[in-house]
Amino acid sequence: MSLVLVPGIGVRRNDALRWIRLAGIQFQPSEIMKICFILLIAYMICKKGPELKKFWAGLVPVLFTFIPVLGFLYVQDHLSAMMITAVVLIIMLFIGGAKILHLLLVTGGGIAAAGLYVFSTDFRRRRMLIFMDPWQDSLGSGWQIIQSLYAISSGGLFGSGLGQGIQKYMYISEPQNDFILATWAEEMGLIGVLLIVVLFSIFIWRGVRIATKAQDLHGALLAIGITSMVGIQAVFNIAVVSSSMPVTGISLPFCSYGGTSVLVLLMAVGILLSVSRFSKKPEKEE
């Protein structure tokens, strides 16, 4: 995560410094961090055990592991990764046995800190204002979301046909990445979008079932952490594309272009399947 700041190694794309290039290979370390963070938190929660119900002795030490991650993401100005990682952390702590009151206090503090972060600079403040009314700067900051809404609305029920959309040609910037769902909506229509939603819903449902049938708490935490990571990222991406939340750089799992993201997601699914493989077997009726 720190290598993005090293000249000659860190790579800047679209005003974002989130990639590194080593030995001719370029990848995004924040994507690798997500799965590593889930592995670490699952281990720490299991190690704390019943102490997790104590605020200072149990919960706070686990929360402290989030501080260096938050710091590196802050330097990268990677708000979407901050939000995803924070929500996954809260869900895993809840499943691990932390008190709801403690989690509510932490969540409230996190929301307040996020608000200060968003309004700390003119750039982020303007992004929030554009979210409220993108047409106030239709040729500037509001261009991307307006074109996304045009693409979604023009798709209708069945879409224009696979590969027949026009918004991807110089209208939506890099439609293969964060706004791939808008292109899909234009070409496959409402039916195609509902198909994507159903597939993610099935993934979340199966992930939760794997977590409930895991042999131990560690397996359950891994399963729920991975399922939450994929589910939250999908929800956030759909919300951004449909202008239900401010635009932020967040990809659609398994769909958006990006080698690091796909590789990490496949690794995460491998871990999820491993937990499923060693799940509790149903007791035989005598």
N, C-alpha and C positions, 0 to 999 in steps of 0.2 A: 504493500500500500504506500510506503514511503518513497519507493523508487520513482513514482510519477513526478516527484519534485527534482529529480536528478537530471541536469542538462545532458542531452544526448541519449537518454533512456526514456524519460517521460515523453509522451506523444500527445499533442493538443489537436483536437478535432472539434470543429464548430464551437470554438471558444470554451471547450471543456477539456480539462487536463485530467483524464481518467484512464489513460492507456500507457503501457510500457512496451518497449521493443527490446528483446534480448535474443541474441544469436539469430536475428532475422525473423523471429516470431513475435507477433504483436498480440497482446491480450489485455483484458481488463481485470485487474486484481480485485476490484470490489465484488465481482461476481464470484470469484473463488472464496472471498472472505465470507460470503453469506453462508455457504455450506459448512465452512470451518467454524463459524460462530455457532451454528446449531449444534455441531458435535461438541464444542467446548461447553456450552450452556447445559446440554443434556448431562454431561459428565459432572459438572459442578453441582447441579440440582440433586443428582443422586448421591454425591458425596456429602452434601449438607444434610440430607434426610429430614428428620423432624425439625431440625434447627431452622429450616426455611420459613417456618411460621413466626420466627422472631425477626423483628425488623432490622436491628443493628447487627446481630450476630449471624443471621442467616441471609436475609434479603439483600442488604447493602453490599456485602462482599461480591455477590453475584452481579449486582448492578454495576459495580466498579469495573467489571470486565468490558462493559459497553463504552466506557469513557475513551480509551485509546481508539476504538473503532469509530466512535463519533467524531473524534478529533481529526482523523485522517479523512473521513467523509466530508467534514466541514471544509478542510483545505481544498478538497476536490470540488466543493460546491455541489455535492451530490445529494440533494434533498430527498429524492425518491428512495434511494438506498437507505437513508436515515429512517424514513418512515416505515419502510418494509421491515427493516431489522428491529426497530423498536416495537412494532406490533407483534412480530414473531416472538420476541423476548417476553412480552407481557403474557401472551397465550401460553408459552411453555412454563412460565412461573405459575400461572393459574393451574395448569394441569399437574405441576409438580407439588402443589399443596400450599402455596403462599396464601396468606389471608387476603380476602377480597378488599378489605378496608385499606390495607397497605398498598395493594395494586391500584386502587382508586386514587390514593394520594400521589403515587408515582406517575400515574397517567395524567392527572391534573397538572402536575409540575411539568411533565413533558409537553403537554399542549400549550401551556403558557410559554415555555422556552421556544417552541416551534413558532408561535406567534411573533415573539421578539425577533427570531431569526428571519422570518419572512419580511418583516417591516423594517429590518435594520439597514437595508440599502434601497436606493431608488429603483434599481433593476427589478428586485423581487416585489417591491411595492407596486410597481407598474404592471408586473405580470398578474398580480391579484386584481388590479383595477380592470385590466384587459379581460380577465376571466368574467367579470361581472358584466362587461359590455364590449365584446370584441370589435363591434362595428365603429367604435370611436377612433380606431386606428386600423381600418380595414386593409390598408396597403403596407402596414408595418407589423407591429407586434400581434395584431389580431388576424393576420393573413392565414396562418397555419390552421387555426381552429375553424375559421370561416370556411376554408376549402374542405376541411374534414366534414363539416356539417352539410355542405353542398353534396359531397360524395355520398354520404349516408342517405340524405333525402332523395337524391336522384336514383338510388338503387331500387326504391319501391319494394314490392313484395318478392319478386323473383330476380331482380337485378338485370344488368345489361348483358350478362354472359361472361364466363371466365375469360380473362384477358382482354375484354372489350371496354374496360373503363377508361375514361379520359382524364380524370383528376390526377392520376399518377404522372401525367406528362407535364412537368414544369409548373404544376399547381400545388400539389402537396409535396413539400420538401422531403426527400428520402422516404418515399412511401413504403419501402421494404423494412423499415425499422419501427419506430414508435407508433406510426400511424398506419400500420399494415391492415388493421381492422377496418379503417375507413375505406381502403381500396377493396377489401373483401366485401364490405357492405354494398358498395356501388356495383360490383360485378355479380354478387350472389344474392343480394337483396336481404330482406328481413328473415327469410327462411334460412339463408346461409349464416347470418349472425346468431340466430337461435340455435343452430347446430353447434356453433362454437361454444355458446353458453352452456348447452346441455353437456357437451364433452367435458368442460371444466367442472361442471357440477358432479358428473360421474367420478371424475378424478378425486374431487374433494370427499365425496361420499365414501369411496373405496379407501382413501387414505385414513379417514376417521375410523372406519371399521378395522383396518389393520392396527391402528393405535389401540383400540379397545380390546383387541385379541392378542396383543403383544405379550410375550412371556414375562416381562418385567417392566419396571418403570422406565429404565433406560431406553428400551425398545419403543415404548409408547411415546416418550419424549422425542425421539428421533423421528418417528412417523408423523406426529402432530406438528413438529417443527417444519419438516419438509413440505407437508401438505399445506400448512399455513403460508409458507413462503411462496409456493406456486399460486395458491388461491388468492392471496392478498395482491400479488403482483398482477394477476389477471383482472381482478376487480378494479384496481387503480388504473390500469391501462384502458379498460373499457370506459371508465369514468372520464379520463382525460380526452379520449377520442370523441366522446359524446358531449363534451363541454359540461360535465357534471362536477368537475374539479379543475383547478388551475393546471395549465400545461406544465409538465415536468418530464424530464427524460426517463421514461420507463418503458421497457419492451414488453411484448405479449409473449408469455412463455410458450416455447415449442413452435412459435409462429414467426416471430421477428427474426431478421437477419442478424447474425452475430455468432462467431465461432465459440467464444468463451462462454457465452450464456448457454448455448446448446450443450456444450461439453459438460458444464457444471450441472445442468438440469438432468442429463442422462446419468451422471454420477449419483445425483440425489435420488433418482428413481431406482437405481441399482440398490442403494441402501434401503429404500422403502420396500423393495421386493425381498431383500434379505430379511428384514424384520417380519414380513409376511410369511416367508418360508419357515421360520422357526416360531410361528405363532402357536398359541394354545390349541390343542386338538380337542374337539368336542367329546365329552364323556360318553362312552357307550352305554346304552340302556341294557339293564340286565333282563 
